[in-house]
């Protein structure tokens, strides 16, 4: 039996509706305009073009492997030291932070050591703007992405992504309803991390939720954007049409979160972030992701009932 919605839950629903309307407005004011992309090759290779394509194909799973190796290694470390760090939300938050930090540091080092392997700088432009300047090296990648970052663009893109996430969420709920009408009940559990935040007992110490919240709002956006939009997506774009690369990146991004009930909204989020990466660079994607997770984290604590249902 579902818990009745309270005033906080209705406030959350009102917030989401207003945010979605603002996002739709920005989508019609430039964010959705077509752009010409200028994909850059994977890090420099010599010899015939097929060699570079083969290297890119073999290296495509690399960012996901790096991500899972770092996260898995951190989890094993924390499990081995369970007596020191304890169990539950605190140990999971600490393990996540360590894994996210290792992933980020690895991919930042790869940015500098192998220019083009992790792509930060914008690669697309609209008809009324000049083509982006190709970066000279790995450090120039980061510098150009920093120059492209605008707080206003980050906010507008966040609102647009919320609108798209809500639309895809409603569409996904419709799919669930159709399956149920056919006698097929699909799993409808939220992500594990979402449930852990929503169920947190604020009468106890705050350290676990602070550590866990830092991993969700800071660690995850940095590590995931470097992994999926910084490396995986440009690699896919090097040997597939851009549209296919966007869709596949979104599907892989949604799959690693392990929630069927949130699959389509997460896939839409991951796919649209690819478009924003091309237009505005990786720092903008990290900022959008951080803002999205921060707002979600707030509502999961302030209005957990509605935030986990919608």
N, C-alpha and C positions, 0 to 999 in steps of 0.2 A: 504493500500500500504506500503510495507516494505521500510525502509530507506536504501539507498545505503551504502555499507561498505566503511569506510575510512581507512587511513593508520594504525590507532590504532587497528582497527578491524582485519586487515590482520596480524598485529603483534601478536595479541591474537591467531589467528588461527595457526600461525607458532609456537608460544610457546606451544600450546596444542599438536601439532603434534610431536614436539621434546620431550616433556614430556612423551607422550604416547610411543614413541619409546624407551626412556630410561626405562620406566616402564616395557615394554615387555622384555627388556634385563634382568632386575633384576628378573622378574618372571621366567626366564629360568636359573638363576644363584643361586637358593637356596630358594627363598621366597616361591615357590610353591611346594617344596619337601614335600612328605607325612610325617606326624608326628603322633606319638602315644600319645593319650590324656589319662590323668589320672583324670577323673572328681572327684571332692570332694563333699561330701554330703552337703545339706543345714545344717544350724547350728544344733549343736548336739541335738539329741532327744533320749530319753530312751524308752525302750519297743521294741516290734516287728518291723520289717522293714516296715510293711505296715503303721504304725503310722507315721514314717518319710516321707514316700511317700505321705500320706494324707496331712500332714502339708505343704510339698513342693507344692503340687497341689493347696491348698487353698491360699498359699502365692504368687503364681506365678503372679497374677495381681498387687501385692503390689507396686512394683517399679513404674509402670505406673501410679497407683493411686496417689502415693506420688508426682510424677512429676507434674501431672495435678492439684492436690490440691495446691501445692506451687505456680505454675504459675498462677492458677486461683485466689488464694488469693491475690497475688501481683497485678494482674490486677484490682481486685475490690478495693484494697487500693489506687492505683493510680487514678482510676476513681473517687473515693470519694474525692480525693485531687486534682482534675483536675485544680481547680483555682490556686493552688500553683505551680504545675509542668507544666501546659500548656497542649497542645494536640499535636497529630501527632507523628512524628518519635521520638521526645525526650521522651514523656511520654511512648511510647511503648518500647523504649530502656531501660528506667529506670525500668519499670515494669518487663521486661524480666530479667534484672540483679538481681532484688530482688528475683524473683521466682527461678532463677537458683542458687542463693546463698543459699536460703532456702532448695532447693532440695539437693544440694551438702553437706551442713552441716548436714542435716538429715541422709543421707546415710553414711557419714563419722562417725557420732555418732553410727549408727547401725553397722558399721564395727567393732568398738571397743566393743560395748555392746553385740553383738551377733556374735561371730566369725564364719565365713563361710556364713553369710547372704549376704554380699557383698564381692565378690572375686576379689582381685587385682593381686595376684601372678600368674605367668605362670603355666600351668598345662600339657603342651605337650612338647615333645622332638622328635628330629629326630634320626634315627638309630645311628648316629655317635656322639651323645651327651648323657650325663647322664640324667636320669629322674629328674624332678624338686623336690626340697625339699619341703615337705608339711609345710605350716606355722604353728607355734605353737599357735598363737592367732591373734586377729585383727590387732594389731600393727605390728606383724611380716608379715602379709599380705602386708601391705603398704611398709615395708622395703624390702621385697623380690621383689616386683614390681619395686621399685626404683633401686635395684641392677641389674635388668634385662634390664633397659632402656639404650639404646645406640642411640646417635644422628644420627649416620650413618644408623642404622637399621630403624630409624624413617623416614629418608629421602628416603631411598630405598622403604620402604613400601608405603610412600606417592606417589611416582612415579608409583608404581604398581597399586595403587588404582585409580589414574587418568586414567591410561590405561584401566582398567576394566570399569570405569565410562563412558569413551568415547565409548567403544565398546557397552556397554549396552544402552547408549543413542542413538547410531545409530540404534541399533536393535529396540528400542522403537519407533523411528521415522519411521522405516519401517513398524511397526505394525500400526501406525497412518495412514500411506499412504494406507495400505491395507484396513483399515476401511473406509477411504474416497472413495476408489474405489468401495466399496460396498454400498455407499450412506450414511454411518454413520460417521458424523463428531464428533470427541471427543474434549473435552475442551483442549485448548492448551495455557493456561495462565501460566506464571511462578509463583513461590511461591510469596506470598505477600511481604515477607521481601526482596526478590531479586528485585522486582519491586520498592520498596521503596528506596533501595540503588541506583539503576540505575537512578531513577528520582530525586535524591537529587539536590537541587539548591545550588551550591557552592558559589554563590554571597552573600549569607546570612551568619549568624553565623555558626561556625563549631561545637559548642557544641552538637547539636542533632546527627550529624553523628558520632562524637567521642563516645558518650554514646552508640548509636546503634551499632557502630562497635565493641566496647568492649564486648557487649552482644553476638554478633555474633562470634567473634574470640576467646574469652576467656571463657565467661560464658556458652555458649551453648555446646562447646566441653566437659567441665568438667561435667556439669549436665547430659548431654545425655550419655556420656560414663559410668558414675557411674550407671545411671539408666538402660541402655539397655545391655551393655557388662559387667558391674560389678555385676548386680543383676538378671535382667530378664533372660539373656542367661544362666548363671550357674543354675538357678532354672529349666528352661526348660530342660537343659542337664541332670538334675538329674532324670527325669522320661520319657524322650524321647530319641531316638537315636540322636547322635550328629548332624547328617546331618539335621534332622527335626528341631532341636533346632536352628541351624544356619539360615535356611530358614525362620522360623517363626519370629525370632528376626529381620531379615532384612525386612520382610513384615510389622511388627508392627512399626519399625523405620521409614519406608517410609510413612506409613499411617498417622502418627502424623504430618507430614510436610504439609499435605493438598494440594498436587499438583499432579494431575493425569499425567501431561506432564513430570514430573520428577520422577514418581513413580519407574520405573525400575532402573535407575541409583542410586537412593537413597536406594532401596532395596539391590542392589549389594554392595553398600558402607557399609550398615549395616551388611550384611552377611559376607563380607570379613574381617571386623573389628573383628568379633567373632573369626576367624581363627588367626588373629594377636594377639588377647588377649590371646588365648591359648598358642601361641608360645612365645610371648614377654612381656606379662603382660599389666596391665591396663594403666600404665603411658605412654607406647608406643602408645597405642590407643588414649589417650588424645593428645599426641604430633602430631600424624598423623592428627587427626581431627582439631586441631588448625591450623596446616600448611595448610590443605586443605581449611579451611574457610578464613584464612588470604589471601591466593593467590586469591581465588574467590572474596573476598571483594575488593581487589586491582583492579582486572580486571573489576568488575562491575562499578567502578568509572572511570577507565582509558579508557575502551572500552565497554561502556554499551550496545551498539547496538549488537555487536557480542556475548558478554557474556550472553545476555538474549536469544539469538536465538539458540545457540549451547550448 
